[in-house]
Amino acid sequence: MAVVTLKKIVKYYDETLAVRGIDLEIADKEFLVLVGPSGCGKTTTLRMIAGLEDISDGEILIGDTVVNDVPPKDRNIAMVFQNYALYPHMSVHQNMSFGLKLKRVARSEIDRRVQEAARILDIEPLLDRKPKQLSGGQRQRVAMGRAIVRDPAVFLFDEPLSNLDAKLRVQMRTEIKKIHQKVRTTTVYVTHDQVEAMTLADRVVVMNHGVIEQVDTPQQLYHNPRTKFVAGFIGSPAMNMIPASLLDSGSGLKLDLGAGVQLQVPAERTAQYRPHVGKARLLLGLRPEHLTDTASLSQAGGVAEGQTFSPIIDVSEPMGMETLVYFQLQGITVCGKASPDVEAPSGKPMQLTAKLQNMHLIDDESGLVL
C-alpha cells in the first residue's frame, strides 16, 4: 500500500503544454478517479504515474520514493488497460501468472495468488479458457486479475470499461467497487464518464486543459462546485446556466432572467450576493431537479411565493420515473423535471417552481462560483 504524491507536474509534447503544474496527493487505500473531457490531461497524468510518459518537470512519489527515473517495472504498480492486452494464445491462468513467472516467483505461490484472485473476481471456472472464449466483461476481469496477483502498491486503470456495452459497464462498475473494498489497494482510475467517476470514487479529480479544477468527494462536487466548468460537467442532465442579473428590490434581492421572469433570492443568500448587484455577466446555475412542476410540489405541501413562472414547453421526454421538460429563456435551452403523472404537452405553458435554496450564482467572466 502507498501514498502517491504529485508535485508541480508538467508535461510538454513538443511545444504543447498538456499538464500544467498540477499538485495532488492520493491517500493510502484511496480510490481516486481522474475525470474530464478528451484532451484534459487525465490519461497523460496516469501514464506519468506509471512511468509510460516522461515528466517534463516536477516530482512523482510512490510512498517516500521519488520515481521520476524509475522504470515502470520497478515502480510496484499494476495497470489495467482499455483494450485488456491479454495474450490470445495463453489460458486465463497463464495470462494471470505470466508476470509472476518473469519475476521467478515460486510455482506454489503463483498458483495460490491466481486462485485467490480468481475467487475474488468470480472467474474460477474460466482459468483454462483462452481469451477468445470469454465475453468482454470476463476479459476485463482477467485483466484485473493479472493486476491483483502482482500485489502492487498502486492500481492504475486507464478507461477500462469504455469497450463494454452500457449494461455491462454498470455491472462492472459495481464489481470494481466491490473488488477495491476487498483488496484495499491505492487506486487511480481514469475515465471520461462523469457517472462512472461519481459512482466509483472516494474522491474525484476534475481536470480541464491540463489543470485540476476541483478535487472533492462526489457529493461535494455535485452540490458545491467551485467553478463553472465543474458545475456544468458533473451531473446528468447537466446543470442549467441561465444569464441573469441581480436586482435590489428593497426587501431583498431578485434574479432577473429576462422575458419577464424574476425570482426572489432566498433570504439566507442575500448578504452573500448583495455585493454582486448590477454586475454584468452573471449566470444562474440550477440543476434540473431543482426546477420542477408546481402542481406536484403543491400536492406535497405548498410552494414559496415568487418562485414560480410558466414557460412554453418545447419538448418533453418521458423517462419513466420522471419527465424532462425543455424550454427557452434568453435563447438558452433550459431543462426541468416534472412528475411522470403530470401532463407536459409541447407548445403549451407549464407552471414550474425554481428551488433557489439550491441555486449557484456564477461569474461568467472568471468562471468561478460566487
PyMOL commands that set and color helices and strands:
alter all, ss='L'
color gray80, all
select helices_A, chain A and resi 42-50+72-74+92-102+107-121+124-126+131-133+136-148+166-183+194-200+218-223+228-233+267-276+288-290+294-299+356-358
alter helices_A, ss='H'
color red, helices_A
select strands_A, chain A and resi 4-13+16-26+31-35+57-62+65-66+77-80+154-158+186-191+203-208+211-216+240-248+253-256+262-264+282-286+291-293+308-309+313-318+323-329+332-338+352-354+360-363+368-369
alter strands_A, ss='S'
color yellow, strands_A
deselect
rebuild
show_as cartoon
